[in-house]
């Protein structure tokens, strides 16, 4: 049985930081973890938006993460396969426009 290729990850290389995966939103293209260290709690997310997939699915996943972590500190890292002048690209494509409007 073939498994889907994993394209999102969060790596913790500090044994003083506890990290727990939030399984209800994590999959091969999304990793959400809850971190705690010295009384500080926050979330970290890594997402991959496949170029050959409609971004609607990915944006819904991002909104689900934002809803789950509402009121908590959140760091998000996304490989969106998009271009936008907002992140210093030379042009903004359709995918970039969708992300700019979030």
Steps between C-alpha positions, in 0.01 A plus 500: 500500500647834395502789743475868420827692479557716810555866404458687830695466824602681815832399651583567865867465591481629856422245772370778729205558268206260522312453173174316441351442155141616452376202302154629403654737242837336428549299181763455227482871407431650844677477834359680802676472834435643844822608671568568866818625663545666839129573536472646148252325268465563128425324173709448188365396161667392178286476187567404139260627231544273197523688171266254326225524763232765544607732782150496648573175685824641639344829606221311679768299685677824597171645626439183703844542661430866576167401657659224712774734625287813542632715781830311515837594353549342156795481261408399144738393225356431152647383173213642297642459149390856433654834414425834662661840520396487866789260561735681262431303182513688170132429427182376664325199346142378561609275787680793662191721466292237683748492788529879514124519559498279812 
